[in-house]
């Protein structure tokens, strides 16, 4: 069965309130005000590029998470760059993302992997890979980074998400 291409409605812009996505309040989301199926020809997991408040870029997906409308995640690093928190208003510009989704594997993590772990890595979702890479590369000290690489290897080998 052939997959039909997504419809590209062009850039969509709207104002939204950042809503809390978990009890920590670090990550947030906004409700996407258009119907995904009608707008993009796909009902879930639409790949997009987002510009928050005209200055912070994000690559992600519009996702149905059980509510009446799709949501758009605003990761904690994006929230921090915006200098905002849950309850604050943001300007959102969404563009369909047709580029291939890839995550660059850090050399130290790649060097620590055997063939089986690398094969497991290749089966992980882009968002899962991104979480591992961010966790490892955001370490401030070399010792912390090395420890995180060592901790990641068995989780990756088991095809487990870093969190959750």
C-alpha positions in Angstrom: 0.0 0.0 0.0 1.5 3.3 -1.1 1.7 6.1 1.4 0.2 9.3 0.0 2.2 12.5 0.4 1.2 15.0 3.0 -0.7 18.1 2.0 1.3 21.3 2.6 -0.9 24.1 3.6 2.0 26.5 3.9 3.0 28.3 7.1 0.4 28.4 9.8 0.6 30.9 12.6 -1.3 31.3 15.8 -1.1 32.6 19.4 -1.3 30.0 22.2 -0.9 29.5 25.9 1.8 27.2 27.1 0.2 24.3 29.0 2.0 22.1 31.5 2.7 18.6 30.2 3.9 17.1 33.5 4.1 17.7 37.2 7.6 19.3 36.9 6.4 22.1 34.7 9.6 22.1 32.7 8.2 20.9 29.4 5.0 22.4 28.0 2.7 22.0 25.0 0.2 24.1 23.0 -3.0 22.9 21.4 -2.9 23.0 17.6 -6.0 24.8 16.4 -6.5 23.0 13.1 -7.7 19.5 12.3 -4.7 17.4 11.2 -6.5 15.2 8.7 -8.2 18.2 7.0 -5.0 20.4 7.1 -2.3 17.9 6.3 -4.1 14.8 5.0 -2.8 12.8 8.0 -4.5 12.3 11.3 -1.5 12.0 13.6 2.3 12.4 13.9 2.7 15.2 11.3 6.4 16.2 11.1 6.8 20.0 11.5 9.3 22.7 12.0 8.2 25.4 14.5 9.4 28.9 15.2 8.4 29.9 18.7 8.0 33.7 19.3 9.9 34.3 16.1 13.2 33.3 17.5 13.5 29.7 18.8 13.4 26.9 16.3 12.1 23.3 17.0 11.7 20.2 14.9 9.0 17.8 16.1 5.6 16.4 15.3 2.0 17.4 15.8 0.5 14.5 17.8 -3.0 13.4 18.9 -2.6 12.5 22.6 -6.2 11.6 23.4 -7.7 15.0 23.4 -10.0 16.8 21.0 -7.1 18.5 19.1 -3.5 17.8 18.3 -0.7 19.0 20.6 2.6 20.5 19.9 5.4 19.8 22.4 7.5 22.7 23.7 10.5 20.9 25.2 12.1 22.2 28.4 15.1 23.5 26.5 12.9 25.5 24.2 10.8 26.8 27.2 14.1 27.9 28.8 15.3 29.6 25.6 12.0 31.5 25.4 12.3 32.5 29.1 8.7 31.4 29.6 6.6 29.0 31.7 3.3 27.3 31.7 0.5 29.9 31.4 2.5 32.3 29.3 1.5 33.3 25.8 3.6 32.4 22.7 3.5 33.1 19.0 3.7 29.8 17.0 4.7 29.4 13.4 4.3 25.9 12.0 5.7 24.6 8.7 5.4 21.1 7.3 8.8 19.4 7.6 9.6 17.2 4.6 13.3 16.7 5.4 14.5 13.3 6.5 14.6 12.9 10.3 18.2 12.1 11.4 20.1 12.4 14.7 23.8 12.6 14.6 25.4 9.9 16.8 28.2 11.4 19.0 31.6 9.9 18.3 32.2 8.8 21.9 28.8 7.0 22.0 29.4 5.4 18.6 32.9 4.2 19.7 31.5 2.5 22.8 28.8 0.6 20.8 29.3 -3.0 19.6 27.5 -4.1 16.4 24.4 -5.3 18.2 24.0 -2.1 20.2 24.4 0.0 17.0 21.8 -2.2 15.3 19.4 -1.5 18.3 20.2 2.2 18.0 19.0 2.2 14.4 15.6 0.8 15.5 15.0 3.6 18.0 12.7 6.5 17.1 14.2 9.9 16.2 12.8 11.4 19.4 14.3 8.6 21.5 17.7 9.0 19.8 17.5 12.8 20.4 16.8 12.3 24.1 19.9 10.1 24.5 22.1 12.5 22.5 20.9 15.5 24.5 21.4 13.7 27.8 24.9 12.8 26.9 26.0 16.0 25.2 24.6 18.3 27.8 26.9 16.9 30.5 29.2 19.6 31.9 32.1 17.4 32.9 33.9 14.8 30.9 33.4 12.3 33.7 29.7 12.8 33.7 29.6 12.4 29.9 31.6 9.1 30.1 29.3 7.8 32.9 26.2 8.7 30.8 27.6 6.9 27.7 28.2 3.8 29.9 24.7 4.0 31.4 23.1 4.4 27.9 24.7 1.4 26.3 22.6 -1.4 28.0 19.4 0.7 27.6 20.0 1.2 23.9 20.9 -2.5 23.5 17.4 -3.3 25.1 15.8 -0.7 22.8 14.5 1.1 25.9 13.6 4.8 26.1 15.9 6.9 28.2 13.0 8.2 30.3 9.8 6.5 31.3 
